[in-house]
Amino acid sequence: MSVNDILDIVFSQSGNQQIVTALWNGAEAGGIVDPHLNQLRSCMSQGEQYQARVLHVGGGQVRLRVYHI
């Protein structure tokens, strides 16, 4: 994964918990952590779709810009 790659933002299951996950080339890249996550989750529950552009990769963390498609 590198800067400017596009990831799909989807729901996934972890046990009995639904999480918001980024997919890179169809594979799970990791969970989304953000103070506005509840708002994103609410919009996704209503059928809205999102993608993210990779802004920075370093130290095992990836910074994304999530946007509506």
C-alpha positions in Angstrom: 0.0 0.0 0.0 1.3 3.4 -0.9 0.3 7.1 -0.9 -2.6 7.9 -3.3 -3.9 4.3 -3.3 -7.7 4.0 -3.1 -9.3 1.8 -0.5 -12.9 0.7 -0.2 -14.6 1.4 3.1 -17.0 -1.4 4.2 -18.6 -3.0 7.3 -17.1 -6.3 8.5 -17.8 -8.6 11.5 -15.4 -9.2 14.4 -17.1 -11.7 16.6 -20.5 -10.2 17.3 -19.3 -6.6 16.7 -19.7 -4.7 13.4 -16.6 -2.6 12.5 -15.8 -0.2 9.7 -12.9 -1.6 7.7 -10.7 -0.4 4.8 -10.1 -2.9 2.0 -7.0 -2.7 -0.2 -7.3 -4.7 -3.5 -10.2 -6.6 -1.8 -8.2 -7.6 1.2 -8.7 -6.2 4.7 -6.2 -3.5 5.4 -7.5 -2.6 8.9 -10.1 -0.9 10.9 -11.0 2.8 10.8 -10.4 4.8 13.9 -11.8 8.4 14.0 -13.7 10.7 16.3 -16.5 10.9 13.7 -16.8 7.1 13.2 -20.3 7.0 14.6 -21.5 9.5 11.9 -19.7 7.5 9.2 -21.3 4.2 10.5 -24.7 5.8 10.5 -24.4 7.0 6.9 -23.1 3.6 5.7 -26.1 2.0 7.5 -28.3 4.1 5.2 -26.6 2.7 2.1 -24.1 5.5 1.5 -20.8 4.3 0.0 -17.3 5.5 0.8 -13.7 5.2 -0.3 -10.5 6.5 1.1 -7.2 7.8 -0.4 -4.0 6.9 1.4 -2.3 10.1 2.6 0.6 8.7 4.6 2.0 5.3 5.5 4.4 4.9 8.4 5.1 2.9 11.5 2.3 0.4 10.9 -0.3 3.2 10.7 -2.0 4.6 7.6 -3.6 8.0 7.4 -6.6 8.2 5.1 -8.9 10.8 3.7 -12.4 9.1 3.6 -14.9 10.5 1.1 -18.4 9.8 -0.2 -18.7 8.2 -3.6 
